[in-house]
Amino acid sequence: MNTRFYNARILTVSDCEIKLGEVWVEGSKIAYCGEKKASDITFDREIDLDGNVIMPSFKNAHTHSAMTFLRSYADDLPLDEWLHTAVFPMEAKLTGEDVYWLTKLAVMEYLTSGTSACFDMYMKLEDAAKAVTECGFRMVMSGAVNNFNDDALGDLEKYYNRFNNYNELVSYKLGFHAEYTTSINILEGISEIAHKYKAPVYAHNSETASEVKGCIDRYGKTPTELMESLGLFDFGGGGYHCVHMSQNDLDIFKQRGLYAVTNPASNCKLASGIAPLAKMSQMGIRLAIGTDGPASNNALDMFREMYLAYALQNISCCNAAAFSPYELLKMATSGGAMAMGLESCDDIAVGKSADLIVIDLKQPNMQPLNNIPKNIVYSGSKQNVVLTMVNGRILYENGIFNINADPQEIYSKSNEITERIKTS
Amino acid sequence: MNTRFYNARILTVSDCEIKLGEVWVEGSKIAYCGEKKASDITFDREIDLDGNVIMPSFKNAHTHSAMTFLRSYADDLPLDEWLHTAVFPMEAKLTGEDVYWLTKLAVMEYLTSGTSACFDMYMKLEDAAKAVTECGFRMVMSGAVNNFNDDALGDLEKYYNRFNNYNELVSYKLGFHAEYTTSINILEGISEIAHKYKAPVYAHNSETASEVKGCIDRYGKTPTELMESLGLFDFGGGGYHCVHMSQNDLDIFKQRGLYAVTNPASNCKLASGIAPLAKMSQMGIRLAIGTDGPASNNALDMFREMYLAYALQNISCCNAAAFSPYELLKMATSGGAMAMGLESCDDIAVGKSADLIVIDLKQPNMQPLNNIPKNIVYSGSKQNVVLTMVNGRILYENGIFNINADPQEIYSKSNEITERIKTS
């Protein structure tokens, strides 16, 4: 499948520049990006963008996709109570088939907000991989090791090998749920596996003040310090949330080149706090954005996350220029790609994977055209996304899904599953 | 024009209940709301909602519509610098025709997020009234008296009589810009007019800490205390923003039945602070939500405002249940209507004005249907708005505008005006 986009405003996020021209997609890759010229490629489709923006897709760098079933069910509770009363008992009832359908529902929502890939920490991985692969969506799985599995380390290594050799849309990163749910013995075992494969490690990190306090009480170290001391960051990796970070934690992130993945809506929903993004950015720490799961957000909308990250930094820094909108755009696109090991999906450039979106400027919230990147970050909405392409395939266009599945069936199944779990 | 909506989920905000049934619109009013039954009305259109939600439209209770030209231009500055370097010099170049086109652009954006009416504080009122009337949109004008008009009080009374006798879509409330831009003599004059007409008074109030400090330095009173002492609240009214409120200010708001209109995105953009909505709600103070103008937001999206109000309360109160989603929905609909004196536009009920919207539940962010009002507040997006009706007329449906104007012309004119102002 080869696609030509012409009459485009091409927005590259490496420089936040806009150039007029064309983008050619040959198979799964970007074959050309530049001024209008003749092509010897045979295109299956030629799409006149009529001045609309083509840009790299968003990468949702932390989520738990199949938690769609808890949307608007597990609300208005602090994290600890939310996890133990609303989330864990319900999750225990999930089957593999449930995860398959609930993941497909999440994929649909990702596509509507221009997201082409998610960094997913969840369970029933065979079913999740099947769901995204059938849809044509990209998923990087994050290990979710914790104390409640019988063979957590064995599974981690098994999954690592299984899902890094699955297909081009699926990959797997070493990871664990969080320090407070994972014993020191298991953490040491994860470090051994990380060293064996020279692989980065990811986990929820310093999401709440009580998490950090608990870790210090147990080990005399913050979660970041503990992970560093165990060699878990010897090959890089990152942390989800990173709200309550000490200066030493930030220094470790900077020194190790770790990714801090911010989840502003989740941190508001669970009243966890505001991540120090402005300070992190000033220090040169690598940043990405995620929605977290639909139980802790409740939407999977990268426009909302970008805007919220901006709004919260201004408030917490008491500074109307606390954070650059251009950096937010990078975090949500190339930053996420790099955090997830999707180096070929970070921008619009020749040879890169064709993971891209089209933004409709002919909507009132995108007018006038004073500054298009700012329009996208400060006024943009998922409604402006008129096309989402993943790995060279158009999966969403003008509100229509092309995911080898019937949306109505996905909605029906999701409601059936939710009702069964709530009433069983 | 008579319209029948059937197979509807009718969401009334007075009780946040959903009932299955029909809504009939006869002319500009709701003629029936209830279970399916035969009708003797001749309908021009019968719309099968197929289970989608019909609910009262949003009322944007504080904005400056024509400031669309400054979207993504006046950014990343604190309020004082933003006003004096980016806003006032540009606004001085606006003509009446500019305001006409720029207001139409805002109306389009309001309609896309399900907003049927705005409480607008701006200038060139004849042109704004012409613009909204041609579109069929509802505007309540707020007086914007300040020190820079030659005949501020004469104009206020003239406008009051002119625009309260203009047509059914336009009305006018007494008001002034803010204490810090309005002398005590003028404030006393506004109080006289308020007493003459027994009319409520509205103004920007306690938006920033420095505004409050300046007022205390000048008068030994907060802005709320000063207005109360001058009799400006003797017939009610309200304040826009209300971020930095003392206990006595809140007591005055409660006692006088004043409306506090919150503008969370604006308060983040300008790093002004977080309004104490949870406390206000606990005290029983009347609440509404506005976007503020597109220069200080930058979008005109009531979904974003509702979500941001919720997120900020959780953070500022360190409480994951700081504010009720049902109350947010009321604030954004009936609360705004009451604040603006649109008592007939507050909800879906017989005899009320047909100012209503349809929410598409067949989109992934609205599934599953655990709790529809929470889905709307916590996951909702303007993309879910598939129909906006104002005063019985469908002005927006499935992305198409029916506003007696060509959207492309409005975009072109808005860009031309913006370029002229930036370069002249």
Interface residues (C-beta under 8 A of the other chain):
Chain A: T68 F69 L70 R71 S72 Y73 D75 D76 L77 P78 L79 W82 L105 A106 M108 E109 T112 P264 A265 N267 C268 K269 L270 A271 G273 I274 P294 N297 N298 A299 L300 D301 R304 Y307 L308 Y310 A311 L312 N314 I315 C317 C318 N319 A320 A321 A322 P325 K362 Q363 P364 N365 Q367 P368 L369 N370 N371 I372 K374 N375 Y378 S379 G380 S381 K382 Q383 P407 Q408 I410 Y411 S414 N415 I417 T418 K422
Chain B: T68 F69 L70 R71 S72 Y73 D75 D76 L77 P78 L79 W82 L105 A106 M108 E109 T112 P264 A265 N267 C268 K269 L270 A271 G273 I274 P294 N297 N298 A299 L300 D301 R304 Y307 L308 Y310 A311 L312 N314 I315 C317 C318 N319 A320 A321 A322 P325 K362 Q363 P364 N365 Q367 P368 L369 N370 N371 I372 K374 N375 Y378 S379 G380 S381 K382 Q383 P407 Q408 I410 Y411 S414 N415 I417 T418 K422
